[in-house]
Amino acid sequence: MFSSRTPSNFAPNRLTKAVRAARAGGQSFIDLTESNPTRAGFDYPQDLLAPLGDARGLRYAPSSLGVMAAREAVAADYQRQGVSVPPERIALTASTSDGYSMLFKLLADAGDEVIVPRPSYPLFDHLTRLDLVTARDYDLDVHGDWAIDIASVERAITPRTRAVLVVSPNNPTGSYVTDDELDRLAAICAPRGIAIIADEVFVDYEFEPGASRRAGRMASRRDVLSFALGGLSKSVGLPQVKLGWIAVGGPNHLADAALERLELVCDTYLAVSTPVQLAAAELLAQGAAVRSQIAGRVAANYRALQAVVPASSSCRVLKSAGGWYAVLQVPSLESEEDLVLRLLEDGVLTHPGYFFDFPRESFLIISLLPPEYLLADGVSRVLRHFDGRENRA
């Protein structure tokens, strides 16, 4: 009766069952998987959403790619980041996930392929499946810094490849894509008619000053058809407001052709509400205060995490440059699933690395959004779990 776009099995995994049971039983634990900034104790201005009440929102005047004033506001925000994007090359979407879906419809037929990074967040499995697109992996390697394994990209390409996806900074590795990596990807993709889609939602959250501006930016490219994704969810900590965008880059003839077709796709759905478009400029301006708080906390928490894990420890904080997450490599004394379940019993919840498709064990993914004292307490509990155990194994 149901299509194959949705899974046939919705049974929860062991960790999900354990978390539900813990909450139902009133067990308290430190949640180091938190990804919702509205639950992380930031100070949101009480009137931040007031612009959504603009009376002009009572009039419906649909615009396929978005109200020009909102597209200009997004272009101005790119300018703040040091990236020049004409507002005419920006399309508004209801979210980044919505943006992916629009681009898959633009670029791919059923059964075509897109190449996605590994490790990365598991959303790609669902997004591609729902649009009847096949996801193939390429690898990120870590040798001090994380870097794209270009050879694995070339191995993954087939005649049905339509796009290569990059996430910058990656979730959860925190690695920004470099200009050199984009040069090499463009040299592979452009001659084959393959687009590059860059998810840049975490771009503002750098751990060292200047990391973001040193990164390669997809919307600045003119040598390959490219699309950069962003949105209010991460840029100003407003996931509930539902506004994202696509910035189109590349040779003029390809970018123009893509925008013409993207306009049709967007017009078919008209997913973005008028009130949020009218409020976009003020939300971006006033939301900067929230972004500043988040940026300060994740950077401070990353430094604190590095400091609390001593060089003599059997655990290691992998190098990261930005984002909302950190990767902790731990001894392989048990499976990651058993480990996170045991840690939950000890009062701390983390994600196992296999949730993010790490090719081997053992890694824990730690959110840097929680208040500093909670992160410190939670990480201390993780480290205590390994104190002396590796010597007894």
NUFIVO-22506 format. One record per residue: x, y, z of N, C-alpha, C in turn; residue number from 0. Coordinates in steps of 0.05 Angstrom, whole numbers, always signed. Layout:
<rs>
R       nx       ny       nz      cax      cay      caz       cx       cy       cz   pos
R        X        Y        Z        X        Y        Z        X        Y        Z   NUM
...
</rs>
This chain:
<rs>
R       nx       ny       nz      cax      cay      caz       cx       cy       cz   pos
R      +16      -24       +0       +0       +0       +0      +17      +25       +0     0
R      +41      +24      +14      +57      +48      +17      +81      +47       -2     1
R      +91      +71       -9     +114      +72      -27     +140      +64      -12     2
R     +160      +58      -28     +186      +51      -17     +202      +75       -8     3
R     +190      +99      -12     +205     +123       -3     +207     +125      +27     4
R     +188     +112      +41     +189     +112      +70     +198      +84      +80     5
R     +211      +83     +103     +221      +57     +112     +198      +37     +117     6
R     +204      +12     +115     +185       -9     +122     +185      -16     +151     7
R     +206       -8     +165     +209      -15     +193     +214      +10     +209     8
R     +196      +16     +228     +198      +40     +244     +205      +33     +273     9
R     +214       +9     +278     +221       +1     +305     +244      +18     +316    10
R     +242      +29     +340     +264      +46     +351     +288      +29     +357    11
R     +312      +41     +356     +336      +27     +363     +339      +26     +394    12
R     +359      +12     +403     +363       +8     +432     +366      +34     +447    13
R     +381      +52     +435     +386      +77     +449     +360      +94     +451    14
R     +345      +95     +430     +320     +110     +431     +301      +98     +452    15
R     +300      +71     +453     +283      +58     +474     +293      +65     +502    16
R     +319      +65     +505     +331      +71     +532     +326     +100     +540    17
R     +328     +118     +522     +323     +146     +528     +294     +150     +535    18
R     +276     +138     +520     +247     +141     +527     +241     +129     +554    19
R     +253     +106     +560     +249      +94     +586     +260     +111     +609    20
R     +283     +123     +604     +295     +140     +625     +277     +164     +630    21
R     +267     +176     +609     +250     +200     +613     +224     +192     +626    22
R     +212     +170     +617     +187     +161     +629     +190     +154     +659    23
R     +214     +144     +666     +219     +137     +694     +229     +160     +711    24
R     +231     +183     +699     +240     +207     +714     +270     +208     +719    25
R     +286     +192     +704     +315     +193     +707     +326     +219     +695    26
R     +342     +233     +710     +354     +257     +699     +381     +250     +687    27
R     +388     +263     +665     +414     +259     +653     +422     +284     +638    28
R     +447     +287     +633     +458     +310     +618     +457     +303     +589    29
R     +443     +319     +573     +439     +314     +545     +460     +327     +528    30
R     +480     +312     +520     +501     +323     +503     +496     +316     +473    31
R     +470     +312     +467     +461     +310     +439     +444     +334     +431    32
R     +441     +353     +449     +422     +376     +444     +430     +391     +418    33
R     +410     +393     +400     +415     +408     +375     +395     +431     +372    34
R     +378     +435     +391     +358     +456     +389     +367     +481     +405    35
R     +374     +502     +392     +384     +526     +407     +363     +539     +425    36
R     +338     +535     +418     +317     +547     +434     +314     +533     +461    37
R     +327     +510     +465     +326     +496     +491     +353     +497     +505    38
R     +371     +513     +495     +399     +512     +506     +405     +536     +524    39
R     +385     +551     +532     +390     +572     +552     +401     +598     +541    40
R     +397     +604     +515     +406     +629     +504     +385     +651     +509    41
R     +394     +675     +509     +376     +698     +515     +365     +709     +489    42
R     +340     +701     +483     +327     +711     +459     +312     +737     +466    43
R     +315     +758     +450     +299     +782     +454     +270     +775     +453    44
R     +255     +786     +472     +226     +779     +474     +210     +788     +450    45
R     +220     +809     +436     +205     +819     +413     +218     +810     +387    46
R     +235     +790     +387     +249     +782     +363     +230     +774     +341    47
R     +208     +761     +348     +189     +753     +327     +167     +773     +321    48
R     +169     +797     +333     +149     +817     +327     +146     +824     +298    49
R     +168     +824     +282     +165     +831     +254     +146     +812     +238    50
R     +141     +788     +249     +123     +770     +236      +94     +781     +235    51
R      +89     +800     +252      +62     +812     +254      +57     +835     +234    52
R      +75     +839     +216      +72     +861     +196      +45     +857     +181    53
R      +29     +878     +181       +2     +877     +169       +3     +870     +139    54
R      +26     +875     +126      +28     +868      +98      +26     +838      +93    55
R      +31     +823     +114      +29     +794     +112       +0     +784     +108    56
R      -19     +802     +112      -47     +794     +108      -54     +793      +78    57
R      -37     +803      +62      -42     +803      +33      -25     +782      +19    58
R      -37     +765       +4      -23     +743       -9      -15     +752      -37    59
R      +11     +755      -41      +22     +762      -67      +46     +745      -73    60
R      +42     +720      -81      +63     +700      -83      +85     +708     -103    61
R     +110     +702      -96     +132     +706     -113     +149     +681     -113    62
R     +153     +668     -136     +163     +641     -138     +190     +638     -123    63
R     +209     +655     -129     +236     +653     -117     +238     +668      -91    64
R     +216     +682      -83     +216     +697      -58     +213     +727      -63    65
R     +203     +740      -43     +200     +770      -43     +228     +782      -46    66
R     +230     +801      -64     +257     +812      -70     +270     +825      -45    67
R     +254     +838      -29     +265     +850       -5     +278     +829      +13    68
R     +266     +805      +15     +278     +784      +31     +303     +773      +18    69
R     +303     +770       -8     +327     +761      -22     +350     +781      -20    70
R     +343     +807      -20     +363     +827      -15     +375     +826      +13    71
R     +358     +819      +32     +367     +817      +60     +387     +793      +62    72
R     +381     +771      +49     +399     +748      +49     +425     +755      +35    73
R     +423     +770      +13     +447     +779       -2     +465     +796      +16    74
R     +452     +814      +32     +467     +831      +51     +480     +814      +72    75
R     +467     +793      +81     +479     +776     +101     +503     +761      +90    76
R     +502     +753      +64     +525     +741      +52     +548     +762      +51    77
R     +541     +787      +45     +561     +808      +44     +575     +811      +71    78
R     +559     +808      +93     +571     +809     +120     +592     +787     +123    79
R     +588     +765     +110     +607     +743     +112     +630     +746      +92    80
R     +630     +767      +76     +651     +771      +56     +646     +757      +30    81
R     +621     +750      +24     +614     +736       +0     +594     +753      -16    82
R     +600     +757      -41     +583     +774      -58     +564     +756      -74    83
R     +538     +758      -69     +517     +743      -83     +495     +762      -92    84
R     +490     +766     -118     +468     +783     -126     +441     +771     -116    85
R     +423     +788     -106     +397     +778      -96     +382     +762     -118    86
R     +386     +769     -143     +373     +755     -165     +381     +726     -166    87
R     +404     +719     -154     +413     +691     -154     +407     +677     -128    88
R     +388     +687     -113     +379     +674      -88     +350     +666      -90    89
R     +345     +641      -82     +318     +630      -81     +311     +624      -52    90
R     +288     +631      -43     +280     +626      -16     +265     +599      -14    91
R     +270     +585       +8     +257     +559      +14     +247     +560      +42    92
R     +231     +539      +49     +220     +538      +76     +241     +528      +97    93
R     +263     +516      +87     +283     +505     +104     +306     +495      +87    94
R     +328     +487     +100     +350     +475      +85     +342     +448      +73    95
R     +327     +433      +88     +317     +407      +78     +299     +411      +54    96
R     +282     +432      +55     +266     +439      +32     +283     +447       +8    97
R     +305     +461      +14     +324     +468       -7     +336     +444      -21    98
R     +345     +424       -5     +355     +400      -17     +335     +387      -35    99
R     +310     +385      -26     +289     +372      -42     +285     +387      -68   100
R     +285     +414      -67     +282     +430      -92     +305     +424     -111   101
R     +329     +422     -101     +352     +418     -118     +352     +390     -129   102
R     +344     +370     -114     +342     +343     -125     +322     +342     -147   103
R     +300     +356     -144     +280     +357     -165     +291     +371     -190   104
R     +307     +392     -185     +319     +407     -207     +339     +391     -223   105
R     +356     +375     -209     +379     +363     -221     +376     +334     -229   106
R     +358     +319     -215     +359     +290     -217     +332     +278     -225   107
R     +334     +257     -241     +311     +240     -246     +311     +217     -226   108
R     +289     +202     -225     +287     +179     -207     +309     +160     -213   109
R     +324     +152     -192     +346     +133     -196     +373     +146     -201   110
R     +373     +172     -206     +399     +186     -209     +413     +187     -181   111
R     +438     +196     -181     +454     +194     -157     +466     +221     -149   112
R     +469     +224     -123     +484     +246     -112     +505     +234      -93   113
R     +528     +247      -90     +550     +236      -74     +551     +253      -49   114
R     +551     +239      -26     +549     +253       +0     +574     +245      +17   115
R     +582     +264      +35     +605     +258      +52     +600     +238      +74   116
R     +621     +224      +81     +620     +205     +104     +646     +210     +120   117
R     +644     +216     +146     +620     +219     +163     +604     +244     +156   118
R     +579     +243     +163     +561     +267     +161     +535     +260     +175   119
R     +517     +279     +177     +492     +274     +191     +474     +256     +175   120
R     +457     +241     +188     +441     +220     +175     +418     +230     +159   121
R     +413     +256     +158     +389     +266     +144     +390     +260     +114   122
R     +414     +257     +102     +416     +253      +74     +402     +227      +65   123
R     +403     +207      +82     +389     +181      +75     +360     +186      +69   124
R     +347     +201      +87     +318     +206      +84     +313     +226      +61   125
R     +328     +247      +59     +323     +267      +38     +325     +255      +10   126
R     +346     +239       +6     +350     +228      -21     +328     +207      -27   127
R     +322     +191       -7     +302     +169      -11     +275     +181      -17   128
R     +267     +203       -4     +241     +215       -8     +239     +227      -36   129
R     +261     +234      -49     +261     +245      -76     +270     +224      -97   130
R     +271     +199      -89     +278     +177     -107     +305     +181     -119   131
R     +323     +192     -104     +351     +196     -112     +368     +177      -95   132
R     +389     +166     -107     +407     +147      -93     +431     +162      -83   133
R     +438     +158      -57     +461     +170      -45     +485     +151      -46   134
R     +508     +160      -55     +533     +145      -54     +553     +161      -38   135
R     +570     +147      -24     +588     +160       -4     +615     +167      -17   136
R     +626     +189       -7     +655     +194       -9     +666     +199      +19   137
R     +692     +197      +22     +703     +197      +49     +716     +223      +57   138
R     +713     +230      +83     +730     +250      +95     +751     +235     +112   139
R     +776     +242     +107     +798     +229     +122     +809     +249     +143   140
R     +818     +238     +165     +830     +255     +185     +859     +247     +189   141
R     +876     +266     +183     +905     +264     +189     +913     +291     +202   142
R     +906     +293     +227     +908     +319     +240     +883     +336     +234   143
R     +881     +345     +209     +857     +359     +199     +840     +340     +182   144
R     +814     +344     +182     +796     +330     +165     +799     +341     +137   145
R     +798     +324     +117     +800     +333      +89     +784     +314      +71   146
R     +775     +325      +49     +760     +308      +29     +780     +289      +15   147
R     +773     +264      +15     +788     +244       +0     +779     +246      -29   148
R     +794     +262      -45     +786     +267      -72     +784     +241      -89   149
R     +802     +223      -84     +802     +198      -99     +776     +183      -94   150
R     +765     +184      -69     +740     +170      -64     +717     +184      -78   151
R     +718     +210      -82     +698     +224      -98     +698     +213     -127   152
R     +722     +211     -138     +724     +201     -166     +714     +172     -168   153
R     +720     +156     -148     +711     +128     -148     +680     +126     -147   154
R     +668     +145     -133     +639     +144     -128     +623     +154     -153   155
R     +635     +169     -171     +621     +180     -194     +614     +158     -214   156
R     +590     +159     -223     +580     +141     -244     +567     +158     -266   157
R     +558     +147     -288     +544     +162     -308     +518     +174     -298   158
R     +507     +165     -275     +482     +175     -264     +487     +196     -242   159
R     +512     +204     -237     +517     +224     -216     +508     +251     -226   160
R     +493     +265     -209     +483     +292     -216     +493     +314     -198   161
R     +503     +307     -174     +513     +327     -156     +531     +315     -135   162
R     +550     +331     -126     +567     +325     -104     +560     +344      -81   163
R     +554     +333      -57     +546     +349      -35     +570     +353      -16   164
R     +574     +377       -7     +594     +383      +14     +580     +398      +36   165
R     +590     +394      +60     +579     +408      +84     +602     +423      +97   166
R     +599     +449     +100     +621     +465     +109     +612     +487     +128   167
R     +619     +484     +154     +634     +462     +166     +617     +437     +168   168
R     +630     +415     +166     +616     +389     +166     +604     +384     +194   169
R     +582     +370     +194     +569     +361     +218     +572     +330     +218   170
R     +589     +319     +236     +598     +330     +261     +628     +337     +262   171
R     +643     +333     +240     +672     +335     +242     +682     +363     +245   172
R     +665     +383     +237     +673     +411     +241     +693     +421     +221   173
R     +697     +407     +199     +717     +415     +179     +705     +433     +158   174
R     +718     +456     +153     +710     +473     +131     +722     +463     +105   175
R     +708     +465      +83     +719     +458      +57     +738     +481      +49   176
R     +760     +474      +37     +780     +495      +29     +777     +502       +0   177
R     +788     +525       -8     +788     +533      -37     +802     +512      -54   178
R     +824     +500      -44     +838     +480      -59     +820     +456      -64   179
R     +805     +447      -43     +787     +425      -47     +765     +431      -67   180
R     +754     +456      -66     +734     +464      -85     +745     +465     -114   181
R     +770     +474     -116     +783     +474     -143     +784     +446     -154   182
R     +792     +427     -137     +795     +400     -147     +768     +387     -153   183
R     +748     +393     -136     +721     +383     -142     +709     +395     -167   184
R     +714     +421     -171     +704     +435     -195     +717     +422     -220   185
R     +742     +416     -218     +756     +404     -241     +745     +377     -248   186
R     +735     +363     -228     +723     +337     -233     +694     +340     -243   187
R     +679     +358     -231     +650     +359     -236     +643     +375     -261   188
R     +656     +398     -266     +647     +415     -288     +648     +401     -315   189
R     +669     +387     -322     +669     +374     -348     +648     +352     -351   190
R     +639     +341     -329     +620     +319     -329     +591     +329     -327   191
R     +587     +355     -324     +560     +366     -320     +548     +359     -293   192
R     +565     +357     -273     +557     +351     -245     +557     +376     -229   193
R     +536     +382     -215     +534     +406     -198     +546     +400     -170   194
R     +553     +421     -156     +562     +419     -128     +542     +433     -110   195
R     +533     +420      -89     +514     +431      -70     +529     +434      -43   196
R     +531     +458      -33     +545     +463       -8     +526     +471      +14   197
R     +525     +455      +35     +509     +462      +59     +527     +478      +77   198
R     +520     +504      +80     +537     +523      +96     +522     +533     +120   199
R     +504     +518     +131     +487     +528     +153     +503     +535     +178   200
R     +525     +521     +183     +541     +526     +207     +565     +545     +202   201
R     +565     +559     +179     +589     +573     +171     +598     +595     +191   202
R     +579     +607     +205     +587     +629     +224     +600     +619     +249   203
R     +598     +593     +255     +606     +583     +281     +634     +572     +281   204
R     +654     +590     +280     +682     +582     +279     +694     +580     +307   205
R     +713     +563     +310     +726     +559     +336     +751     +577     +338   206
R     +762     +586     +316     +785     +604     +316     +778     +627     +297   207
R     +785     +652     +305     +778     +675     +289     +790     +672     +260   208
R     +773     +677     +240     +782     +677     +213     +778     +651     +199   209
R     +770     +629     +213     +767     +603     +200     +745     +604     +179   210
R     +724     +618     +184     +702     +619     +165     +710     +634     +139   211
R     +724     +657     +142     +731     +673     +119     +754     +659     +103   212
R     +769     +641     +115     +789     +627     +100     +778     +603      +85   213
R     +753     +596      +91     +741     +573      +78     +733     +579      +49   214
R     +731     +558      +33     +720     +562       +6     +690     +566       +7   215
R     +680     +583      -10     +651     +589      -10     +639     +583      -38   216
R     +619     +567      -38     +609     +557      -63     +595     +578      -80   217
R     +581     +597      -68     +567     +617      -83     +586     +636      -98   218
R     +611     +636      -91     +631     +653     -105     +642     +640     -130   219
R     +637     +614     -133     +649     +600     -156     +636     +608     -182   220
R     +652     +609     -203     +642     +615     -230     +649     +593     -250   221
R     +663     +572     -240     +673     +551     -258     +656     +526     -258   222
R     +636     +524     -241     +620     +500     -240     +593     +508     -229   223
R     +571     +496     -239     +545     +501     -228     +544     +493     -199   224
R     +536     +512     -182     +538     +507     -153     +514     +520     -139   225
R     +509     +509     -115     +487     +518      -99     +496     +518      -70   226
R     +492     +540      -56     +499     +542      -28     +473     +545      -12   227
R     +471     +529      +10     +447     +529      +26     +452     +543      +53   228
R     +432     +558      +62     +433     +570      +88     +405     +574      +99   229
R     +403     +584     +124     +376     +588     +135     +377     +600     +163   230
R     +354     +610     +171     +351     +622     +198     +355     +602     +220   231
R     +350     +577     +214     +351     +556     +235     +378     +557     +250   232
R     +400     +559     +235     +426     +560     +247     +437     +588     +249   233
R     +433     +605     +228     +446     +631     +227     +438     +649     +249   234
R     +413     +647     +258     +404     +664     +281     +390     +647     +302   235
R     +393     +621     +301     +382     +603     +322     +351     +603     +322   236
R     +338     +603     +299     +309     +603     +298     +299     +580     +280   237
R     +302     +555     +289     +292     +533     +273     +262     +533     +269   238
R     +248     +545     +287     +218     +545     +286     +207     +565     +266   239
R     +223     +583     +256     +213     +605     +239     +211     +596     +210   240
R     +227     +577     +202     +225     +564     +176     +230     +583     +152   241
R     +255     +591     +149     +263     +605     +125     +291     +596     +118   242
R     +295     +586      +94     +321     +579      +84     +325     +592      +57   243
R     +349     +587      +45     +355     +598      +19     +375     +582       +4   244
R     +374     +586      -22     +394     +574      -41     +407     +597      -56   245
R     +433     +598      -55     +448     +618      -71     +461     +603      -94   246
R     +456     +612     -118     +464     +598     -142     +490     +610     -153   247
R     +510     +594     -158     +535     +603     -169     +541     +587     -195   248
R     +563     +596     -208     +571     +582     -232     +571     +599     -257   249
R     +578     +588     -280     +578     +604     -305     +550     +615     -310   250
R     +549     +639     -321     +524     +653     -323     +502     +637     -338   251
R     +510     +624     -360     +490     +609     -376     +478     +586     -360   252
R     +495     +573     -343     +484     +551     -327     +468     +561     -304   253
R     +478     +582     -291     +464     +593     -268     +436     +604     -276   254
R     +435     +617     -299     +410     +628     -309     +390     +606     -316   255
R     +400     +585     -329     +383     +562     -336     +373     +548     -310   256
R     +390     +546     -290     +382     +533     -265     +361     +550     -251   257
R     +364     +576     -250     +345     +594     -237     +318     +593     -251   258
R     +318     +591     -278     +293     +590     -293     +278     +565     -285   259
R     +291     +543     -283     +278     +518     -276     +271     +517     -246   260
R     +289     +528     -230     +284     +529     -201     +259     +546     -195   261
R     +255     +566     -210     +232     +583     -207     +206     +567     -211   262
R     +206     +550     -231     +183     +533     -235     +179     +513     -212   263
R     +200     +501     -202     +198     +483     -180     +187     +497     -156   264
R     +198     +520     -149     +189     +535     -126     +160     +545     -129   265
R     +153     +553     -153     +126     +562     -158     +105     +540     -155   266
R     +114     +516     -160      +96     +493     -157      +88     +489     -128   267
R     +106     +495     -110     +101     +489      -81      +95     +515      -65   268
R     +108     +537      -71     +104     +562      -57     +104     +557      -27   269
R     +126     +545      -17     +127     +535      +11     +133     +557      +31   270
R     +143     +579      +23     +153     +599      +42     +130     +619      +49   271
R     +125     +623      +75     +104     +641      +83     +111     +670      +77   272
R      +90     +686      +71      +94     +714      +66     +105     +729      +91   273
R      +93     +724     +115     +102     +739     +139     +132     +736     +144   274
R     +143     +712     +141     +172     +708     +147     +189     +722     +126   275
R     +179     +723     +101     +195     +737      +80     +195     +767      +86   276
R     +173     +778      +94     +172     +807     +101     +189     +813     +125   277
R     +192     +794     +143     +207     +798     +167     +236     +792     +165   278
R     +245     +781     +142     +272     +770     +139     +293     +789     +147   279
R     +292     +814     +137     +314     +833     +142     +316     +839     +172   280
R     +294     +843     +186     +295     +849     +215     +304     +824     +230   281
R     +294     +800     +222     +302     +776     +236     +333     +771     +234   282
R     +344     +776     +211     +373     +773     +207     +388     +794     +223   283
R     +377     +818     +224     +391     +840     +239     +389     +835     +269   284
R     +365     +831     +279     +361     +828     +308     +371     +801     +318   285
R     +370     +781     +301     +380     +754     +309     +410     +752     +311   286
R     +424     +773     +302     +453     +773     +305     +462     +770     +334   287
R     +445     +780     +353     +452     +778     +381     +451     +749     +390   288
R     +432     +734     +380     +430     +705     +387     +454     +691     +374   289
R     +460     +697     +349     +483     +684     +336     +508     +688     +351   290
R     +512     +713     +361     +536     +719     +377     +538     +702     +402   291
R     +515     +698     +415     +515     +681     +439     +523     +652     +433   292
R     +510     +642     +411     +516     +614     +404     +545     +611     +396   293
R     +555     +630     +380     +583     +629     +371     +602     +629     +394   294
R     +597     +647     +414     +614     +648     +437     +614     +623     +453   295
R     +590     +611     +456     +588     +587     +473     +602     +563     +460   296
R     +596     +558     +434     +607     +534     +422     +637     +536     +420   297
R     +648     +560     +415     +677     +563     +414     +689     +558     +442   298
R     +676     +570     +463     +686     +566     +490     +684     +537     +499   299
R     +662     +524     +492     +659     +496     +499     +679     +478     +485   300
R     +686     +484     +460     +706     +469     +446     +733     +471     +460   301
R     +740     +496     +467     +766     +500     +481     +765     +486     +508   302
R     +743     +487     +522     +741     +474     +548     +743     +444     +545   303
R     +731     +433     +524     +732     +404     +519     +761     +396     +514   304
R     +776     +412     +499     +804     +406     +494     +820     +406     +520   305
R     +813     +425     +537     +828     +428     +562     +822     +406     +582   306
R     +797     +397     +583     +789     +377     +603     +797     +349     +596   307
R     +804     +344     +570     +813     +318     +562     +844     +319     +560   308
R     +858     +309     +581     +887     +312     +582     +901     +296     +561   309
R     +925     +304     +555     +941     +289     +534     +946     +261     +543   310
R     +946     +256     +569     +952     +229     +579     +927     +211     +578   311
R     +904     +223     +572     +879     +208     +572     +879     +188     +549   312
R     +863     +166     +552     +859     +147     +531     +839     +158     +511   313
R     +825     +180     +517     +806     +193     +499     +820     +216     +485   314
R     +810     +223     +462     +823     +245     +446     +801     +261     +432   315
R     +804     +288     +434     +786     +306     +420     +798     +310     +392   316
R     +783     +302     +372     +792     +306     +344     +791     +335     +337   317
R     +810     +344     +321     +812     +372     +313     +787     +380     +297   318
R     +777     +403     +304     +753     +414     +291     +757     +444     +287   319
R     +743     +455     +267     +746     +484     +261     +721     +500     +266   320
R     +698     +486     +267     +673     +501     +271     +649     +483     +272   321
R     +626     +496     +276     +601     +481     +278     +590     +481     +306   322
R     +573     +462     +312     +560     +459     +338     +568     +433     +352   323
R     +587     +418     +341     +592     +392     +352     +622     +387     +354   324
R     +629     +367     +370     +657     +358     +372     +657     +328     +371   325
R     +679     +316     +363     +682     +287     +361     +703     +278     +381   326
R     +695     +260     +398     +713     +249     +419     +719     +220     +411   327
R     +744     +214     +406     +752     +186     +401     +758     +173     +427   328
R     +747     +149     +431     +749     +135     +457     +759     +107     +452   329
R     +769      +94     +474     +779      +66     +471     +757      +47     +462   330
R     +764      +28     +446     +744       +8     +436     +743      -16     +455   331
R     +731      -11     +478     +728      -32     +498     +702      -47     +496   332
R     +683      -35     +481     +657      -47     +477     +645      -33     +452   333
R     +623      -43     +442     +611      -31     +419     +601       -3     +426   334
R     +600      +14     +406     +590      +42     +411     +562      +41     +422   335
R     +545      +23     +413     +518      +22     +423     +517      +15     +453   336
R     +533       -5     +460     +535      -13     +489     +546      +10     +505   337
R     +566      +24     +493     +579      +46     +508     +559      +68     +514   338
R     +544      +77     +494     +526     +100     +499     +503      +92     +518   339
R     +495      +66     +517     +475      +57     +536     +486      +57     +565   340
R     +511      +49     +568     +523      +49     +594     +527      +77     +604   341
R     +535      +96     +586     +538     +124     +594     +511     +136     +602   342
R     +489     +128     +589     +463     +138     +597     +456     +129     +625   343
R     +464     +104     +632     +460      +95     +660     +475     +112     +679   344
R     +498     +123     +670     +515     +140     +687     +506     +169     +687   345
R     +484     +175     +671     +473     +201     +672     +482     +221     +651   346
R     +492     +210     +628     +500     +228     +606     +492     +215     +580   347
R     +481     +231     +562     +472     +221     +536     +490     +233     +514   348
R     +501     +216     +497     +517     +224     +474     +508     +208     +450   349
R     +515     +218     +426     +510     +203     +402     +534     +185     +396   350
R     +528     +160     +387     +550     +143     +378     +559     +151     +350   351
R     +584     +146     +343     +594     +154     +317     +579     +141     +294   352
R     +569     +117     +298     +556     +103     +276     +530     +117     +267   353
R     +519     +134     +284     +496     +150     +275     +503     +168     +252   354
R     +529     +176     +251     +538     +195     +231     +555     +181     +210   355
R     +553     +154     +209     +566     +138     +189     +596     +139     +190   356
R     +607     +140     +214     +636     +137     +217     +643     +109     +207   357
R     +665     +106     +192     +670      +79     +181     +680      +59     +201   358
R     +688      +68     +225     +697      +49     +245     +691      +60     +272   359
R     +694      +43     +293     +690      +52     +320     +717      +60     +332   360
R     +719      +75     +354     +697      +83     +371     +698     +114     +374   361
R     +675     +127     +369     +673     +156     +371     +647     +163     +385   362
R     +648     +185     +400     +625     +197     +411     +622     +225     +400   363
R     +597     +233     +393     +592     +259     +382     +579     +276     +404   364
R     +591     +299     +410     +583     +315     +433     +574     +342     +423   365
R     +550     +350     +431     +540     +377     +424     +554     +398     +441   366
R     +560     +420     +428     +573     +442     +442     +553     +464     +450   367
R     +527     +459     +446     +506     +478     +452     +500     +481     +482   368
R     +501     +459     +498     +493     +462     +526     +510     +482     +541   369
R     +498     +494     +563     +514     +512     +579     +540     +499     +588   370
R     +560     +517     +593     +587     +507     +598     +588     +488     +622   371
R     +573     +493     +643     +575     +476     +667     +564     +448     +661   372
R     +543     +447     +645     +532     +421     +638     +550     +405     +621   373
R     +563     +418     +601     +582     +404     +584     +605     +393     +600   374
R     +616     +410     +618     +638     +401     +635     +631     +377     +652   375
R     +607     +378     +664     +598     +356     +681     +594     +330     +664   376
R     +581     +334     +641     +576     +311     +624     +602     +298     +614   377
R     +621     +314     +605     +646     +303     +594     +662     +290     +616   378
R     +661     +301     +640     +675     +289     +663     +664     +261     +668   379
R     +638     +258     +666     +626     +231     +670     +635     +212     +648   380
R     +637     +222     +623     +647     +205     +602     +676     +196     +608   381
R     +693     +214     +615     +721     +208     +621     +723     +188     +644   382
R     +707     +192     +665     +708     +174     +688     +701     +146     +680   383
R     +684     +143     +660     +676     +117     +650     +701     +101     +641   384
R     +721     +115     +631     +745     +101     +620     +768     +101     +639   385
R     +766     +115     +662     +788     +116     +681     +796      +88     +690   386
R     +820      +79     +682     +830      +54     +691     +820      +30     +676   387
R     +797      +33     +661     +785      +10     +648     +803       -1     +626   388
R     +816      +17     +611     +833       +7     +589     +856      -10     +599   389
R     +865       -4     +624     +887      -20     +635     +877      -47     +645   390
R     +851      -49     +650     +840      -74     +660     +830      -92     +638   391
R     +827      -80     +613     +815      -95     +591     +834     -117     +581   392
</rs>
